[in-house]
Amino acid sequence: MNGDRMIADLVILGGGPAGAIAARMAATRGARVLLVDPDRTPERLEGLSERLLGWLRGQGLDSRLPEGSPFVPRKALWAGRESAHNGEYLVERAALDRSLRAAAKDAGAKIVTASGQVDRLGPDLEVEITLSDGRHVLAPRVIDARGRKAHVGRPVTRGPATLAIGGWFEDRLDAEPEARILPFPEGWLWIARPGGGRLWVQATLDAREGDGASPAARLREALDGASRIGALPGTPPSDWVDKVPLGAPLVRDCAPVLPTGSIDLRLIPAGDAAAGMDPLSGNGMFWAVSGALAAFAALETLAARPGPDSETLARRYLEERIRETYRRQARLGRDFLLQETRYAAHPFWARRRSFPDDRPLHDPGHDQNTPVAGSVAVERTIVVETGLLAERDVLITDREPSGVAWLAGIPAVEAYHMLRDGAGEEALAGRWGAEAARAAMAWFRARSLFPLPR
Ligand SMILES: Cc1cc2nc3c(=O)[nH]c(=O)nc-3n(C[C@H](O)[C@H](O)[C@H](O)COP(=O)(O)OP(=O)(O)OC[C@H]3O[C@@H](n4cnc5c(N)ncnc54)[C@H](O)[C@@H]3O)c2cc1C
């Protein structure tokens, strides 16, 4: 620190899941990290997926889940049928974010409670940031993890204008924790009961509808809509008639959003700042954290092998990854919405039928042919190998359109070529060990890629 000017190796703007995890990783590697966040996350509930918890567990971070985050199946009453997909942990986001920022601090990151804005991107690898408390920071690189705020004033493409209106309601003290997704003509509802006498109701609606009604009125209408089709949990619908939210509802933009410009490696976006996804998947936090890992791998590569080749590689990796993740999540959301046919003619459903396009989930959208089930293609792509970016041949299948580089530590393409040329499990075991060979064979068999010896 020099007067009101601070110097850091890396500044991270935004301390949501993406920023906090990126800060922790960089600090663990010994970098001087400044994590800037105003600590103003509104109190709200979100579902943290099993996939993300698995990753957090691997990092010794599962103990950072706030207390009272019950695990519940994600029930959907979609298309008139009830199904229970994968489960989720109902977490209070302000508490989770604080807890992850504390983990970054424990790893050595300095936390600054303020907001920050980039004033200047210098030609000599210097980014100047001004904080809301008047101080200035200089750093060679910044990770932009400001969430959807990062898109203000930047060129982006957006999906159909979508709003989420959420509010807390009183609940029975003895209510069993549960979460359900309910479609209704104007959109869909997520009702999450963490226990403790409160429940969270969130309506996802078309931003262009509603005739100027207030958020509270739109939330009420959504509950009435769901009540009419008998989809509200536990109690008879009449119990919901007089329910009013405890406090003003929280209104959030949740349209899918993707920046169109190219990435400046001095200011690397991660999480929702890189692309905002449809909340229907319930996997936004997972993708935010996975985006932080991608940003970190790019930074490590630039530090380990400085120069224009690494810069081109890092830029390509980040841009392709963001575009592919966005497109895939948007198509997943579209396909899920398409399954609900009862309301297809209503504006919310009709406007989302063809977004982002009409192509199948795995269609790469360029000249490459996606393999059909039982076949495979080999493509050169950028992967993370021992923490750094590298170009490598990967196997593309209908299930793995982004490619598979390794199967239990065995280079997937090499194993594929050996098996195609007539080798068997023994040959793989001879090179990479029996256990890895068994796992690789199971992978090829599960995809029926070609007749393999039993
Ligand atoms: C309605 C809705 C429901 C959702 N439900 C789920 C769900 O159930 N499960 C799930 O996994 N995902 C869900 N998501 C997605 C999830 O919220 C996001 O994907 C995730 O929070 C992105 O994390 P992030 O760290 O990139 O950004 P954020 O979590 O948005 O964090 C950004 C941080 O940056 C800070 N910030 C903003 N401006 C500045 C600035 N100028 N300087 C410094 N800091 C700044 C903010 O205060 C905030 O702390 C939902 C999203 C929406 C909109």
The ligand as a Gaussian input file, in Angstrom:
#p B3LYP/6-31G(d) Opt

LIG

0 1
 C      -33.545000     -15.499000     -10.365000
 C      -32.328000     -16.338000     -10.367000
 C      -32.362000     -17.577000      -9.747000
 C      -31.218000     -18.379000      -9.733000
 N      -31.269000     -19.591000      -9.119000
 C      -30.164000     -20.354000      -9.072000
 C      -30.171000     -21.599000      -8.389000
 O      -31.171000     -22.024000      -7.811000
 N      -29.017000     -22.322000      -8.391000
 C      -27.878000     -21.888000      -9.004000
 O      -26.860000     -22.586000      -8.968000
 N      -27.853000     -20.701000      -9.662000
 C      -28.961000     -19.941000      -9.700000
 N      -28.932000     -18.737000     -10.339000
 C      -27.695000     -18.297000     -10.976000
 C      -26.711000     -17.773000      -9.930000
 O      -27.330000     -16.805000      -9.132000
 C      -25.515000     -17.157000     -10.670000
 O      -25.141000     -17.935000     -11.760000
 C      -24.316000     -17.004000      -9.742000
 O      -24.632000     -16.239000      -8.607000
 C      -23.180000     -16.327000     -10.494000
 O      -22.102000     -16.140000      -9.615000
 P      -21.061000     -14.954000      -9.877000
 O      -20.060000     -15.053000      -8.791000
 O      -20.603000     -14.993000     -11.263000
 O      -21.915000     -13.611000      -9.746000
 P      -22.801000     -13.055000      -8.555000
 O      -23.225000     -14.138000      -7.653000
 O      -23.838000     -12.226000      -9.195000
 O      -21.804000     -12.146000      -7.733000
 C      -21.363000     -10.912000      -8.217000
 C      -20.808000     -10.131000      -7.043000
 O      -20.199000      -8.949000      -7.561000
 C      -20.520000      -7.880000      -6.703000
 N      -20.378000      -6.633000      -7.458000
 C      -21.234000      -6.099000      -8.355000
 N      -20.724000      -4.957000      -8.839000
 C      -19.512000      -4.788000      -8.258000
 C      -18.501000      -3.801000      -8.364000
 N      -18.632000      -2.737000      -9.170000
 N      -17.398000      -3.944000      -7.612000
 C      -17.229000      -5.020000      -6.792000
 N      -18.175000      -5.977000      -6.658000
 C      -19.293000      -5.852000      -7.381000
 C      -21.919000      -8.175000      -6.236000
 O      -22.223000      -7.485000      -5.045000
 C      -21.857000      -9.695000      -6.040000
 O      -21.441000     -10.023000      -4.737000
 C      -30.060000     -17.928000     -10.368000
 C      -30.009000     -16.674000     -11.003000
 C      -31.146000     -15.893000     -11.002000
 C      -31.094000     -14.548000     -11.677000

